[in-house]
Amino acid sequence: MEKKKKSEDTEQVAVPKQRKVSSGPLRDKSRTMARMVEAVGKVIQKKGYTGLTAPNIALAAGVDKKLVWTYFGGIDNLIEVFLQSKDFLKTGAKPVIDDMLSNPNNVGAEEFNKLLQAQLTTLMKDRYLHKIIHWELGEDKKVLRIMAEKREEIGEGLLKLIDPQFTNTDVNIRAIAALLLGGVYFLTLHAKNNGSTICGININEEQGRIEIEKTIQSIVYNSFEKAKSQK
């Protein structure tokens, strides 16, 4: 009888449920790669550009340095992935750019102004982007040149959308764009690195930033209006 009971108990034992797999080779690899990309930024912040070596990045990511080559094919490729993840035209301005490309016939002063304002906002907030721009200005490196060329290609595509509005006028929208972009770069880098004012304006303060935003908008809208009046 007791033997029979034991047999019945054995039969009633529930089969353990299959645990849902929350990890695996592919997911683990993806997470590790993301950690390594993030580690590039940490190394830049802590050691600067010269500190971007495989051992330093691996240490910051908590992985074996061999994975730099296994997962990315080399240090330059890893750095390029990081730079792409921080590129202004692919992050801060992406919604504006997507809208412009989706509606090429409706690109005007409003859209162009939004693009410049998005750049100003992004540069005011993104400390990594400051480091990248400094790096571009101070060192001739292939990966940085490639990124700059890709950025220029995107910018060229956007400028072609508005070029027709300025043909046969004396308004050079490309020169205006270059001055505005250069001004935004310098103002934000200067303000964030030493905190000083330029022409009495401090864009670290809300009022100073608002004045710059209003002036960018004014220049853009006046340029489009002037070109329109000459058609």
C-alpha positions as CSV (number, residue, x, y, z in Angstrom):
1,M,0.0,0.0,0.0
2,E,2.8,2.4,1.0
3,K,4.6,1.5,-2.2
4,K,1.5,2.3,-4.3
5,K,1.2,5.7,-2.5
6,K,4.7,6.6,-3.3
7,S,4.1,5.7,-6.9
8,E,1.1,8.0,-7.0
9,D,3.0,10.8,-5.4
10,T,5.7,10.5,-8.0
11,E,3.1,10.7,-10.8
12,Q,1.6,13.8,-9.3
13,V,4.9,15.8,-9.3
14,A,4.4,18.8,-11.5
15,V,6.7,19.2,-14.5
16,P,8.7,22.4,-14.0
17,K,7.7,25.2,-16.4
18,Q,10.1,26.2,-19.1
19,R,11.7,29.5,-18.0
20,K,11.6,32.2,-20.6
21,V,15.1,32.8,-22.0
22,S,16.0,36.4,-21.2
23,S,19.5,36.1,-22.6
24,G,21.4,34.3,-25.3
25,P,24.4,34.7,-27.5
26,L,22.9,37.3,-29.7
27,R,21.3,39.4,-27.0
28,D,24.5,39.2,-24.8
29,K,26.6,40.3,-27.8
30,S,24.3,43.2,-28.5
31,R,24.4,44.3,-24.9
32,T,28.2,44.0,-24.8
33,M,28.6,46.0,-28.0
34,A,26.4,48.7,-26.6
35,R,28.5,48.8,-23.4
36,M,31.6,49.1,-25.4
37,V,30.2,52.0,-27.5
38,E,29.2,53.8,-24.3
39,A,32.7,53.2,-22.9
40,V,34.2,55.2,-25.7
41,G,32.4,58.3,-24.4
42,K,33.5,57.5,-20.8
43,V,37.1,57.3,-21.9
44,I,36.9,60.6,-23.8
45,Q,35.4,62.3,-20.8
46,K,38.1,60.9,-18.4
47,K,41.2,60.6,-20.5
48,G,40.6,62.7,-23.6
49,Y,41.1,61.6,-27.2
50,T,44.6,60.3,-26.7
51,G,43.2,57.8,-24.1
52,L,41.1,56.0,-26.8
53,T,42.9,52.7,-26.8
54,A,41.6,49.2,-26.8
55,P,42.7,48.5,-23.2
56,N,41.2,51.7,-21.9
57,I,37.9,51.1,-23.7
58,A,37.8,47.5,-22.6
59,L,38.5,48.4,-19.0
60,A,35.7,51.0,-19.0
61,A,33.3,48.5,-20.5
62,G,34.4,45.6,-18.3
63,V,35.2,43.3,-21.2
64,D,38.2,41.7,-22.8
65,K,40.1,44.0,-25.2
66,K,40.0,41.3,-27.9
67,L,36.3,42.0,-28.3
68,V,37.2,45.4,-29.9
69,W,38.4,43.4,-33.0
70,T,36.0,40.5,-32.6
71,Y,32.9,42.7,-32.5
72,F,34.0,45.9,-34.4
73,G,37.0,44.9,-36.5
74,G,39.2,47.4,-34.8
75,I,39.4,50.5,-32.7
76,D,38.6,53.0,-35.5
77,N,35.4,51.2,-36.4
78,L,34.3,51.2,-32.7
79,I,35.0,54.9,-32.5
80,E,33.1,55.5,-35.7
81,V,30.0,53.7,-34.3
82,F,30.3,56.0,-31.2
83,L,30.6,59.1,-33.3
84,Q,27.6,58.1,-35.4
85,S,25.5,57.6,-32.3
86,K,26.4,61.2,-31.2
87,D,26.2,62.9,-34.6
88,F,23.9,65.9,-34.4
89,L,22.2,65.3,-37.8
90,K,21.3,61.8,-36.7
91,T,20.2,62.5,-33.2
92,G,19.1,66.0,-32.2
93,A,18.0,67.2,-35.6
94,K,16.7,63.8,-37.0
95,P,13.0,64.6,-36.5
96,V,13.4,67.9,-38.3
97,I,15.5,66.4,-41.1
98,D,13.0,63.5,-41.6
99,D,10.2,66.0,-41.9
100,M,12.1,68.1,-44.5
101,L,12.9,65.0,-46.6
102,S,9.4,63.7,-46.4
103,N,7.9,67.0,-47.5
104,P,10.6,68.5,-49.9
105,N,8.1,70.9,-51.5
106,N,7.2,72.5,-48.2
107,V,10.7,73.3,-46.9
108,G,11.0,77.0,-46.1
109,A,12.0,79.5,-43.4
110,E,10.2,77.7,-40.6
111,E,11.8,74.3,-41.3
112,F,15.3,75.9,-41.8
113,N,14.9,77.8,-38.6
114,K,13.9,74.6,-36.7
115,L,17.0,72.9,-38.0
116,L,19.3,75.6,-36.6
117,Q,17.4,75.8,-33.3
118,A,17.7,72.1,-32.9
119,Q,21.4,72.3,-33.4
120,L,21.7,75.0,-30.8
121,T,19.7,73.1,-28.3
122,T,21.6,69.9,-28.8
123,L,25.0,71.6,-28.5
124,M,23.9,73.3,-25.3
125,K,23.1,69.9,-23.7
126,D,25.4,67.2,-25.2
127,R,28.8,67.2,-23.5
128,Y,30.1,64.4,-25.7
129,L,29.3,66.4,-28.8
130,H,31.5,69.3,-27.4
131,K,34.4,66.8,-27.1
132,I,33.9,65.5,-30.6
133,I,33.9,69.0,-32.1
134,H,37.1,69.9,-30.2
135,W,38.6,66.7,-31.5
136,E,37.6,67.4,-35.1
137,L,39.2,70.9,-34.8
138,G,42.4,69.7,-33.2
139,E,43.3,66.5,-34.9
140,D,43.5,65.2,-38.5
141,K,42.1,61.7,-38.1
142,K,40.5,59.6,-40.8
143,V,37.5,58.5,-38.8
144,L,36.7,62.2,-38.0
145,R,37.1,63.3,-41.6
146,I,34.8,60.5,-42.7
147,M,32.1,61.7,-40.2
148,A,32.5,65.3,-41.3
149,E,32.1,64.3,-44.9
150,K,29.0,62.3,-44.2
151,R,27.6,65.2,-42.3
152,E,28.3,67.5,-45.2
153,E,26.5,65.1,-47.6
154,I,23.4,65.3,-45.4
155,G,23.6,69.1,-45.3
156,E,24.1,69.3,-49.0
157,G,20.9,67.3,-49.6
158,L,19.0,69.7,-47.3
159,L,20.4,72.8,-48.9
160,K,19.4,71.5,-52.4
161,L,15.8,71.5,-51.1
162,I,15.9,75.3,-50.5
163,D,18.3,76.4,-53.3
164,P,15.5,77.0,-55.8
165,Q,14.0,79.7,-53.6
166,F,17.2,81.7,-53.8
167,T,18.2,81.4,-57.5
168,N,18.4,84.7,-59.4
169,T,18.5,86.6,-56.1
170,D,21.4,88.3,-54.2
171,V,20.7,86.2,-51.1
172,N,23.4,83.5,-50.6
173,I,21.6,81.1,-48.3
174,R,24.6,78.8,-48.2
175,A,26.9,81.5,-46.9
176,I,24.2,82.6,-44.4
177,A,23.9,78.9,-43.2
178,A,27.7,78.6,-42.9
179,L,27.9,81.7,-40.7
180,L,25.0,80.7,-38.5
181,L,26.2,77.1,-38.1
182,G,29.8,78.4,-37.3
183,G,28.4,80.9,-34.9
184,V,26.3,78.3,-33.0
185,Y,29.4,76.0,-32.8
186,F,31.6,78.7,-31.4
187,L,29.0,80.3,-29.0
188,T,28.1,76.9,-27.4
189,L,31.7,75.6,-27.2
190,H,32.9,78.9,-25.7
191,A,30.1,79.2,-23.2
192,K,30.3,75.6,-22.0
193,N,34.1,75.4,-21.8
194,N,35.0,78.7,-20.0
195,G,31.6,80.2,-19.2
196,S,32.5,83.7,-20.5
197,T,30.3,86.0,-22.5
198,I,30.6,87.1,-26.1
199,C,29.6,90.6,-26.9
200,G,28.0,90.8,-23.5
201,I,25.8,87.7,-24.2
202,N,26.0,84.7,-22.0
203,I,24.0,81.8,-23.5
204,N,24.5,79.8,-20.3
205,E,21.8,82.1,-19.0
206,E,18.2,81.8,-20.3
207,Q,17.9,85.4,-21.4
208,G,21.1,85.2,-23.4
209,R,20.1,81.9,-25.1
210,I,16.7,83.4,-25.9
211,E,18.3,86.4,-27.6
212,I,20.4,84.1,-29.8
213,E,17.4,82.0,-30.7
214,K,15.4,85.1,-31.7
215,T,18.3,86.4,-33.8
216,I,18.8,83.2,-35.6
217,Q,15.1,83.1,-36.4
218,S,15.2,86.8,-37.6
219,I,18.1,86.2,-39.9
220,V,16.5,83.1,-41.4
221,Y,13.1,84.6,-42.0
222,N,14.5,87.9,-43.3
223,S,16.7,86.0,-45.8
224,F,13.7,84.0,-47.2
225,E,11.6,87.2,-47.4
226,K,14.3,89.1,-49.2
227,A,14.8,86.3,-51.7
228,K,11.0,86.1,-52.2
229,S,10.7,89.8,-52.9
230,Q,13.4,89.6,-55.7
231,K,11.5,86.8,-57.6
